[in-house]
Amino acid sequence: MRAPFQVLIFPYKFEIAEPLFLIACRTDNGEWQAICGGGEGQESLFDAAKRELYEETSLTGIDWAQLDSMCMLPKVFFSCHEKWNDHPYVIPEYSFSVQVSGEPKLTPEHTKFRWCKASDASKLLKYDSNRIALWELCERLKSIT
C-alpha cells in the first residue's frame, strides 16, 4: 500500500566539472519535474527514493543526500488518500539528490528526459518545490567543488 509521503529526487552528473540535472516530462500532464513518487508500505524515505529512481529511470547512484527542502502536498492528489487518517489534508514531500552515471531509460510515466544546466532546468520545472530543491542542491554542490 502507498505510504503517506512523497519523495523528490534530483539526479545529477558532472560534465567538464559543471553539474547537469536530470528532469523528466510526465506522461499524464506534460509537465517537467524531478523524479518523484510515493513510499510503499513501511519503507524508509531513503529506500523509497532509491526505488523510485531505479523504477523511473533504471539508474542507480552514489553520494545520496537528503536535502533540507521539503513541501506539503494536498493528499487528494494521491490514490489511497482516504486511508491516511493521520494526515487529514496534506502529506510531506522529501527531497533527495544523487550523483548518477549513464543514461536513463524511459518508462510509461515519462515521455522524455533532459539533462540540463540548473538555469535551464529551473525555467522548465513546473513546481516551486522542484525549483527550491534544485537551488539547494546547486548551493550544496558549490560548497564541495
N, C-alpha and C positions, 0 to 999 in steps of 0.2 A: 504494500500500500504506500502511496505517496506520502512522504513526511511533510509537515507544515513548515518548510523552509525552502528557499531557492538559493542556488549558487550561481555566481557570475565569474567566468574565467577569461582572463586576458592572456592568451599565448603570445609569446614574443620570441624573436630571434635577432641576432646581430648580423648586419650586412655592412662590411667595411666599417666596423665599430659603431655604426648607427643602428639603434633599435627599430625594428619593424614589428607591427602589431597585427595579429590575425583577427579580422572581423568577418561576420557571416551575414548573408542576406536570407532572411527567413522565408520559407515557402508559404506559410499561412497568411502573412500580412505584408510581405515585400520590404520589411524594414531591416536596416543594418544594425547589428548589435554584436556584443561579445558572445562567446559560447555560454549557454546557461541551461539550467534545468533544475528539477526538484530532487530532494533527497528521497531515498526509498527505505522503508522500514525503519530500523534502528541505526542506520549507518551514520558515521560522523560527517561533519561538514567537509573535512579533507577527503574522506573516501568518496563522498558524493561528487566533489569537484573532479577528482581523478577519473571516476567512472564517466561522468558527463563529457569530459574532454575526449576520452577514448571513444565513447559511443557516437559522438557527433563529428569527430574528425579522424579517428584512428591514430591519433598522436598520443605519445607519452612524453614526459618531460622531466627536467631537473630544476633545482632551485625554486621549488614551490614556496610561495609566501601568501599568507592570509593578509589582505590589505585592511586598513582601518575603515575604508569606505564601505558603507552599507546603506540600504534603504528599506523602506517598508512598502509592500505591495498589497493592493486590495485582494482579499482572499477569494473573491468571486471570479478572479481571473483563472482559477485553477479547478480542475475536476477534483472530486473528493472533498471539497472545502466544507461540505455540510458536517463532516466528521471531526473537524478541528475545533472542538469546543473551547479549548484553552486560548484560541486565537479568534475572538469573535468578529474582528473586522479586517485585520491586516496580518501579513506574515513577513518575516525578515528575509532579505536577500543579502548574502555574504559574498564579498569579492575576493578573488584569488588571482595571482599571477604565476606564470610558469614559463620557463625557457624551453623551447622545443627545437627540434631539427626535423627536416623532411617536409613533405607537403601533405596537407590534409586531403582526405577523401570525402567526396560528397555523400550525404545520406539524404533520405527523403525530407528531412527537416529544413534543409537549406538549398537554395538554387545556385549559390556561388559563394566562394570565399575570396578575400582580398587581403594581401599583405600591404600595410600602409605605414607611412610615417605618422607620427602622432597628430600632426596638424591636419592631415588628410582624413584620418580616421575620425577625428573629432567632428569634422564637418559632415561626415556620412552618418554617424551614430544618431539614432532617433531619441534615445532616452538619456536624460540628465544623469541618472545613476551610472550609466556606462561612461559618460564623459568625465565624471568626477573620479571614478576608479582609474581611468586611463591617465588622468592628470597626476593622481597619486603615484601610480606606477612609474611614470616618467620622472617624477621627483626622486623616487627611490633609486631608480637606475642612475641618475646623475650623481648621486652620493657614493656609488660604488665604482664608477668608471673614471 
